[in-house]
Amino acid sequence: MADRVEIDTGSPKLTLCIDGGVGVLTLNDPENRNPLGADLRPLFREVVERIARDNDIRCLLLTGAGEAFCAGGSAKAMANVEPEPLEARIRTIKWESEASAILHEMPKPSIAALPGAAAGAGLSLALACDLRIAAERAFMITAFKRLALPGDYGGSWLLTQLVGPAKARELYFFSPRVASSECLALGLVNRVVPDDQLQDEAMAWARELADGPPSAYRWMKENLNRALHTDLRSTIEEEAQRQCWAAETPDYREATRAFVEKRTPIFGKPGSS
C-alpha cells in the first residue's frame, strides 16, 4: 500500500487522505460541529463520487473533526438562502442528497466513525455507510422536527431499514436524542468505544477491510443491498451468479492458495481484481 497521501478537495472544511488503502474523509469545521452547509453539500457529493471510482481507496472511513460527526444542515444558512424557483431547488436538493445513495451503493466498504453528534442530514450520511462505530459520548438525533422539515439525504429510508417502521416514525416525529448505548441496542451502530479510542479503533477496522478482497466486498454489498427489496429465490439466483464470478478472480485464487499454504492472503493492487 502507498504511504499517506493528502488529496485536495477544494475546501478546508472537507479533508481527504489515503492511508494504506483507507480513504479518510473528514468533515472539518469543528467549531460549528461540522455542518453540511450550502457551500459543502455539492462538494461533498462530488468527493464521495470520486472516492467511489478511485481504485486506490479500498475502504472509506467517514468522520468528523473535534467532538461531533456532523450537525446536519446549517439552520442559519438555510434561513438566508437565496430564493430560486421551486423546481430548481428540488433538483438541487435531490442531486446533493444522492451522496447517501453513492455511499450506500459504492463497490467498497464504508465506515462512519462518530466522535459525537450525528444530526439531521449528518445522521443520514452515517446511516448510508455500511458500518458505524461510535464514541461513548456520541448520539444520534433526526432533528428535522425542530426546523419543521420532513428530512432529506435518504434518512427516512435508511432509518426504516435499520430499526423498522414504528421506531423510525418515533425517532422522526419526536426527535429524541439517542445515546450511543441505545444506538447500539437498536442496531444503529455496530460498536461503541471509549471516546479517546475512537479514531484508533475505527482505523484498525478500516485497515482490515482495506486489506481484504475488493471483488468479494463489491459483490457482498450488491447481495446485501439487493436483499433489502427482493425475495429469497431471486437472492439465491443472484448469489449463485456472483459466487461464480468471484471464483474467476485473482482475489479468489490468492485466497485459496493462502488457505492451503496456511498463511494470510495478500490481495493484489487495487483494481487488479
ZIRA-V985593 format. One record per residue. PHI is phi in whole degrees, 0 to 359 (* if undefined). Layout:
phi=PHI
phi=PHI
//
This chain:
phi=*
phi=285
phi=291
phi=299
phi=232
phi=274
phi=245
phi=285
phi=265
phi=101
phi=206
phi=292
phi=280
phi=217
phi=248
phi=220
phi=223
phi=250
phi=228
phi=61
phi=86
phi=263
phi=269
phi=261
phi=254
phi=238
phi=286
phi=234
phi=221
phi=298
phi=298
phi=251
phi=64
phi=55
phi=288
phi=263
phi=287
phi=301
phi=287
phi=265
phi=301
phi=294
phi=295
phi=300
phi=300
phi=297
phi=292
phi=297
phi=296
phi=295
phi=298
phi=301
phi=266
phi=277
phi=288
phi=284
phi=257
phi=256
phi=208
phi=258
phi=245
phi=257
phi=211
phi=234
phi=283
phi=76
phi=252
phi=221
phi=276
phi=198
phi=278
phi=83
phi=291
phi=276
phi=299
phi=297
phi=292
phi=295
phi=291
phi=251
phi=293
phi=291
phi=295
phi=210
phi=305
phi=304
phi=298
phi=293
phi=294
phi=299
phi=298
phi=296
phi=296
phi=299
phi=298
phi=294
phi=292
phi=294
phi=304
phi=295
phi=296
phi=296
phi=300
phi=295
phi=259
phi=302
phi=279
phi=204
phi=292
phi=225
phi=232
phi=259
phi=254
phi=256
phi=281
phi=192
phi=301
phi=238
phi=233
phi=55
phi=298
phi=296
phi=297
phi=301
phi=296
phi=297
phi=290
phi=287
phi=284
phi=290
phi=225
phi=224
phi=234
phi=235
phi=288
phi=302
phi=281
phi=292
phi=208
phi=241
phi=205
phi=292
phi=71
phi=296
phi=307
phi=295
phi=254
phi=56
phi=237
phi=277
phi=112
phi=215
phi=60
phi=73
phi=299
phi=295
phi=289
phi=297
phi=293
phi=298
phi=297
phi=276
phi=240
phi=91
phi=294
phi=295
phi=291
phi=299
phi=297
phi=301
phi=292
phi=282
phi=292
phi=261
phi=53
phi=285
phi=277
phi=258
phi=294
phi=301
phi=295
phi=288
phi=303
phi=294
phi=295
phi=279
phi=85
phi=282
phi=232
phi=270
phi=212
phi=236
phi=228
phi=305
phi=309
phi=282
phi=254
phi=302
phi=295
phi=295
phi=293
phi=295
phi=292
phi=297
phi=296
phi=296
phi=297
phi=297
phi=293
phi=296
phi=276
phi=277
phi=279
phi=302
phi=294
phi=295
phi=298
phi=302
phi=283
phi=302
phi=297
phi=298
phi=299
phi=292
phi=292
phi=296
phi=296
phi=289
phi=215
phi=221
phi=265
phi=296
phi=294
phi=295
phi=297
phi=300
phi=298
phi=287
phi=299
phi=299
phi=298
phi=290
phi=299
phi=289
phi=299
phi=297
phi=291
phi=263
phi=265
phi=300
phi=302
phi=295
phi=297
phi=293
phi=298
phi=290
phi=297
phi=296
phi=297
phi=295
phi=275
phi=56
phi=222
phi=283
phi=292
phi=242
phi=279
phi=294
phi=298
phi=306
phi=93
phi=286
phi=258
//
